[in-house]
């Protein structure tokens, strides 16, 4: 596929590219094998034309390169869920990924306000209701209650106070 065809696809003209490929294959009299490859590509462009609206995606600022998507997946998913020895329930993994994506997108403050209004947050002590309370935590490493002593201390200070009193908790 030539540079002009790639440009047309980015302009949202994949049907024109498919027609041009077929036309050129006919004019050049390609063999059956070579023609089959051209038809396979043209059929793909025709079949998925509703998804190949790259002009619209670029206009809206969406990433269309796989490297950007793969990098985001590595950052959001693999760096957290791929920790050696970690086991996840689907619900726990989904909750962690939602929080990570909200933090990465910079929308945590807005989310927190929404959360306070809709989740009955008044049962949580006032000092824990502020997003600034949670900011010092290293979100990539300490959202697991089992593994994070710092988070457990913040969420359950009474447990740690009792530990000093009776020595039962570790």
Secondary structure in CASP SS format (residue, H / E / C, confidence):
PFRMAT SS
TARGET T0000
AUTHOR 0000-0000-0000
METHOD secondary structure of the structure
MODEL  1
X C 1.00
X C 1.00
X H 1.00
X H 1.00
X H 1.00
X H 1.00
X H 1.00
X H 1.00
X H 1.00
X H 1.00
X C 1.00
X C 1.00
X C 1.00
X H 1.00
X H 1.00
X H 1.00
X H 1.00
X H 1.00
X H 1.00
X H 1.00
X H 1.00
X H 1.00
X H 1.00
X H 1.00
X H 1.00
X H 1.00
X H 1.00
X H 1.00
X C 1.00
X C 1.00
X C 1.00
X H 1.00
X H 1.00
X H 1.00
X H 1.00
X H 1.00
X H 1.00
X H 1.00
X H 1.00
X H 1.00
X H 1.00
X H 1.00
X H 1.00
X H 1.00
X H 1.00
X H 1.00
X H 1.00
X C 1.00
X C 1.00
X C 1.00
X C 1.00
X C 1.00
X C 1.00
X H 1.00
X H 1.00
X H 1.00
X H 1.00
X H 1.00
X H 1.00
X C 1.00
X C 1.00
X C 1.00
X C 1.00
X C 1.00
X C 1.00
X H 1.00
X H 1.00
X H 1.00
X H 1.00
X H 1.00
X H 1.00
X H 1.00
X H 1.00
X H 1.00
X H 1.00
X H 1.00
X H 1.00
X H 1.00
X H 1.00
X H 1.00
X H 1.00
X C 1.00
X C 1.00
X C 1.00
X C 1.00
X C 1.00
X C 1.00
X C 1.00
X C 1.00
X H 1.00
X H 1.00
X H 1.00
X H 1.00
X H 1.00
X H 1.00
X H 1.00
X H 1.00
X H 1.00
X H 1.00
X H 1.00
X H 1.00
X H 1.00
X H 1.00
X H 1.00
X H 1.00
X C 1.00
X C 1.00
X H 1.00
X H 1.00
X H 1.00
X H 1.00
X H 1.00
X H 1.00
X H 1.00
X H 1.00
X H 1.00
X H 1.00
X H 1.00
X C 1.00
X C 1.00
X H 1.00
X H 1.00
X H 1.00
X C 1.00
X C 1.00
X H 1.00
X H 1.00
X H 1.00
X C 1.00
X C 1.00
X H 1.00
X H 1.00
X H 1.00
X H 1.00
X H 1.00
X C 1.00
X C 1.00
X C 1.00
X C 1.00
X C 1.00
X C 1.00
X C 1.00
X C 1.00
X C 1.00
X C 1.00
X C 1.00
X C 1.00
X C 1.00
X H 1.00
X H 1.00
X H 1.00
X H 1.00
X H 1.00
X H 1.00
X H 1.00
X C 1.00
X H 1.00
X H 1.00
X H 1.00
X H 1.00
X H 1.00
X H 1.00
X H 1.00
X H 1.00
X H 1.00
X H 1.00
X C 1.00
X C 1.00
X C 1.00
X C 1.00
END
